[in-house]
Amino acid sequence: MQRVFQHLEKRTIGSRLAVILAVGIFVAGCGRQEPPRPAPATAKPAVTNAPIAPPTTPLVALTNPPAPTASKAYELNEPATPERVQTNAPMPVTNPLALAAATDRRRREAEATEAIEWYNRGVRYAKGDGVPQDYAEAAKWFRAAAVRGHEAAQFNLAVLHVNGQGVPANSIEAVHWFQKAGEQGNVDAQFNLAVMYAAGKSVEQNMAEAAVWAGKAAALGHREAQYNLAVLYARGNGVKQDFKEAARWFRSAAEQGHSAAQSNLGVLYVQGKGLPQDFGEARKWFEKAAEQGNPTAQFNLGVFYAKGQGVTKDLAEAYKWCCLAAEQGDPEAINNRDNLALNMSPKEIAEGIRRATAEAAKLMRAATNVPGAP
């Protein structure tokens, strides 16, 4: 009767690239992994076996901070009040070390200002903002700023090398510049490096290194990195298996609205792995994910309502969630929906369909950003 994930199949981690806006998007992720789900032996609903798997997630590449502007440009200063001249004042002694430090500081400030100007020029060419769109010119200016240590320019140059825009597609260069940006704390570069190491994309596959970069991005609040790090901990892949750490990072991503993290956190509550078993908490997180259209969470919630586990038993509500998961092609949800109908009255079935229709309309409004969507 009870179907909870007890093992995780190993599948190939894949990645894909997509292009958006001026520079594009680096889209990469670890392939979804689901353990086998045995068909229920009886005509009763089976409890879930939710997968723990990282998603394929788009990552916006181009950052565009406003160009620096001068403050109170060309304003004349008020003349200084003349003071009595001291004819016998001692001559100031110049410290050559201090003078050299001040000169070096001014040089660094000038270089930083110049790097910002070059970066902004690259952004304008990448977006076609006031100039003809030209990725080759964008790459030239991003590279100039990147060499000067400009973090966002390093990231954007890496993206251009991933997409082959304005420069030859060169994954080695992409990794190089992602690493430069990541070492400066660029969270998107850190996430991309984690994915590339996990996928063995352009670098030798190294799950421990993937975990390191995912950890850096996760600590900075990147929800996809938090989710992927939780997956690694749940599997013991690249890190020692630790369900407490998995639960911690699933929760961090779940609290940011990540539906797969919400669903997996619910599973950990069902299993009592990494946190105390609590069907009420499991139901709460399944519900949050199900309301975002997550089919596994919808299936799980249907089982909870069918069994009265963590909720008051409600066959119409169970039928609703099984219908929604079944519409997304979940074979066990189809089976459970049909089995539930054998033990429901026509009135209960009609009510379940009505609720499913209303929930599907809510999901559609949310997906299309219609005003009033939840």
Secondary structure, DSSP 8 states (H G I E B T S, - for coil): --------------B--B--TTT-B--EE-----------SSSS-----------EE--B----------SSTT------------TT-------HHHHHHHHHHHHHHHHHHHHHHHHHHHHHHHHTSSS---HHHHHHHHHHHHHTT-HHHHHHHHHHHHHTSSS---HHHHHHHHHHHHHTT-HHHHHHHHHHHHHTSSS---HHHHHHHHHHHHHTT-HHHHHHHHHHHHHTSSS---HHHHHHHHHHHHTTT-HHHHHHHHHHHHHTSSS---HHHHHHHHHHHHTTT-HHHHHHHHHHHHHTSSS---HHHHHHHHHHHHHTT-HHHHHHHHHHHHTS-HHHHHHHHHHHHHHHHHHHHHHTT-TT--
